[in-house]
Amino acid sequence: MEARAIARYLRCSPRKMRLVVDMIRNKTAAEALTLLRLSPKRAARYAEKVLRSALANLAHKQDDVPVDPAQVVITQAFVDPGPMFKRILPAPMGRAYWIRRRTNHLTIVVQTTEDVSVAKRS
């Protein structure tokens, strides 16, 4: 069975979030949660929250049966850019510097290991 979780408009640049997401892609959920908990990056907190939401969505799809994170694999994890907040910073000689505060949309798809092994065989 497969479940997904999406977090939109996260206040972190997509480039920084992709560094974190690349760490956890194709790992088990238990392993990914450990990596995210120990990571010093701020983006890891957002990714951990979305991963926990995906696990909760998977449990809900299975009629609220608790899910063992060791039996769940992250099949897809990707980051899309969101809208930018644009600000102007005064600069010397009457100029203005543009500040672009970037946002992103994070999507994580998880699947149980039994379904992953069946999909690989066919």
Sine and cosine of phi, psi and omega as CSV:
sin_phi,cos_phi,sin_psi,cos_psi,sin_omega,cos_omega
0.00,0.00,0.51,-0.86,-0.10,-0.99
-0.83,-0.56,0.59,-0.81,0.06,-1.00
-0.60,-0.80,0.44,-0.90,0.00,-1.00
-0.73,-0.69,0.38,-0.93,0.10,-1.00
-0.65,-0.76,0.66,-0.75,-0.04,-1.00
-0.79,-0.61,0.74,-0.67,0.13,-0.99
-0.89,-0.45,0.79,-0.61,-0.07,-1.00
-0.92,-0.40,0.44,-0.90,0.07,-1.00
0.87,0.49,0.66,0.75,0.05,-1.00
-0.96,0.27,0.70,-0.71,-0.06,-1.00
-1.00,0.09,0.94,0.34,0.01,-1.00
-0.40,-0.92,0.60,-0.80,-0.04,-1.00
-0.94,0.35,0.55,-0.84,-0.01,-1.00
-0.87,0.49,-0.55,0.84,-0.02,-1.00
-0.90,0.44,-0.67,0.74,0.01,-1.00
-0.95,0.33,-0.59,0.81,0.01,-1.00
-0.93,0.36,-0.59,0.81,0.00,-1.00
-0.90,0.44,-0.53,0.85,0.06,-1.00
-0.87,0.49,-0.65,0.76,-0.01,-1.00
-0.96,0.28,-0.68,0.73,-0.05,-1.00
-0.92,0.40,-0.56,0.83,0.03,-1.00
-0.90,0.43,-0.45,0.89,0.02,-1.00
-0.92,0.38,-0.57,0.82,-0.17,-0.99
-0.97,-0.23,-0.16,0.99,-0.05,-1.00
-0.88,0.47,0.69,-0.73,0.02,-1.00
0.91,0.41,0.36,0.93,0.07,-1.00
-0.95,-0.30,0.25,-0.97,0.10,-1.00
-0.95,0.31,0.37,-0.93,-0.05,-1.00
-0.91,0.41,-0.59,0.81,0.01,-1.00
-0.90,0.44,-0.69,0.72,0.02,-1.00
-0.90,0.43,-0.67,0.75,-0.01,-1.00
-0.91,0.40,-0.65,0.76,0.03,-1.00
-0.89,0.46,-0.62,0.78,0.05,-1.00
-0.91,0.42,-0.71,0.71,0.02,-1.00
-0.88,0.47,-0.68,0.74,-0.04,-1.00
-0.94,0.35,-0.60,0.80,0.00,-1.00
-0.91,0.41,-0.58,0.82,-0.06,-1.00
-1.00,0.00,-0.15,0.99,-0.02,-1.00
-0.97,0.25,0.70,-0.72,0.00,-1.00
-0.99,0.16,-0.12,0.99,-0.08,-1.00
-0.97,0.25,0.61,-0.80,0.01,-1.00
-0.92,0.40,-0.54,0.84,0.00,-1.00
-0.90,0.44,-0.42,0.91,0.00,-1.00
-0.91,0.42,-0.52,0.85,0.02,-1.00
-0.91,0.42,-0.68,0.73,0.03,-1.00
-0.90,0.43,-0.69,0.72,-0.04,-1.00
-0.91,0.42,-0.62,0.78,0.02,-1.00
-0.90,0.44,-0.66,0.75,0.00,-1.00
-0.90,0.44,-0.66,0.75,0.00,-1.00
-0.94,0.35,-0.63,0.78,0.02,-1.00
-0.90,0.44,-0.68,0.74,0.04,-1.00
-0.89,0.45,-0.58,0.81,0.05,-1.00
-0.91,0.41,-0.65,0.76,0.04,-1.00
-0.90,0.45,-0.64,0.77,0.05,-1.00
-0.91,0.42,-0.63,0.77,0.04,-1.00
-0.92,0.40,-0.62,0.79,0.04,-1.00
-0.91,0.42,-0.61,0.79,0.04,-1.00
-0.91,0.41,-0.67,0.74,0.03,-1.00
-0.89,0.45,-0.62,0.78,0.01,-1.00
-0.92,0.40,-0.62,0.78,0.03,-1.00
-0.91,0.41,-0.48,0.88,0.01,-1.00
-1.00,-0.05,0.53,0.85,0.02,-1.00
0.86,0.51,0.70,0.71,0.07,-1.00
0.86,0.51,0.55,0.84,0.14,-0.99
-1.00,0.09,0.78,-0.63,-0.01,-1.00
-0.85,0.53,0.63,-0.78,-0.05,-1.00
-0.96,-0.26,0.73,-0.69,0.08,-1.00
-1.00,0.08,0.89,-0.46,-0.03,-1.00
-0.86,0.50,-0.38,0.92,0.03,-1.00
-0.95,0.30,-0.31,0.95,-0.01,-1.00
-0.98,-0.18,0.21,0.98,-0.04,-1.00
-0.85,-0.53,0.68,-0.73,-0.01,-1.00
-0.89,-0.45,0.62,-0.78,0.09,-1.00
-0.99,0.11,0.96,-0.26,-0.06,-1.00
-0.99,0.11,-0.60,0.80,0.03,-1.00
-0.68,-0.73,0.63,-0.78,0.12,-0.99
-0.47,-0.88,0.87,-0.48,-0.02,-1.00
-0.56,-0.83,0.35,-0.94,-0.07,-1.00
-0.83,-0.56,0.79,-0.62,0.08,-1.00
-0.92,-0.39,0.57,-0.82,0.04,-1.00
-0.95,0.33,0.59,-0.81,0.07,-1.00
-0.96,-0.27,-0.18,-0.98,0.02,-1.00
-0.94,0.34,0.37,-0.93,0.00,-1.00
-0.96,-0.27,0.62,-0.78,0.17,-0.98
-1.00,0.02,0.82,-0.58,-0.07,-1.00
-0.96,-0.29,0.78,-0.62,0.00,-1.00
-0.78,-0.63,0.32,-0.95,0.03,-1.00
-0.86,-0.51,0.74,-0.67,0.03,-1.00
-0.93,-0.37,0.81,-0.59,0.03,-1.00
-0.88,0.47,0.64,-0.77,-0.05,-1.00
-0.79,-0.62,0.17,-0.98,-0.03,-1.00
-0.89,0.46,0.43,-0.90,0.09,-1.00
0.86,0.50,0.59,0.81,0.10,-0.99
0.97,0.24,0.16,0.99,0.01,-1.00
-1.00,0.08,0.13,-0.99,0.05,-1.00
-0.70,-0.72,0.72,-0.69,0.07,-1.00
-0.98,-0.20,0.72,-0.69,0.04,-1.00
-1.00,0.09,0.71,-0.70,0.12,-0.99
-0.93,-0.37,0.81,-0.58,0.02,-1.00
-0.93,-0.38,0.95,-0.31,0.03,-1.00
-1.00,0.00,0.93,-0.36,-0.13,-0.99
-1.00,0.05,0.47,-0.88,0.09,-1.00
-0.80,-0.60,0.18,-0.98,0.03,-1.00
-0.54,-0.84,0.26,-0.97,0.10,-0.99
-0.89,-0.45,0.82,-0.58,-0.04,-1.00
-0.94,-0.33,0.76,-0.65,0.03,-1.00
-0.82,-0.57,0.77,-0.63,0.06,-1.00
-0.80,-0.60,0.78,-0.63,0.03,-1.00
-0.90,-0.44,0.80,-0.60,0.01,-1.00
-0.89,-0.46,0.41,-0.91,-0.03,-1.00
-0.53,-0.85,0.55,-0.84,0.04,-1.00
-0.94,0.33,0.45,-0.89,-0.09,-1.00
-0.92,0.38,-0.49,0.87,0.04,-1.00
-0.89,0.45,-0.67,0.74,0.01,-1.00
-0.93,0.36,-0.56,0.83,0.01,-1.00
-0.92,0.39,-0.68,0.73,-0.01,-1.00
-0.92,0.38,-0.58,0.82,0.06,-1.00
-0.92,0.39,-0.66,0.75,-0.01,-1.00
-0.92,0.40,-0.56,0.83,-0.01,-1.00
-0.95,0.32,-0.57,0.82,-0.01,-1.00
-0.93,0.36,-0.60,0.80,-0.05,-1.00
-1.00,-0.01,0.00,0.00,0.00,0.00
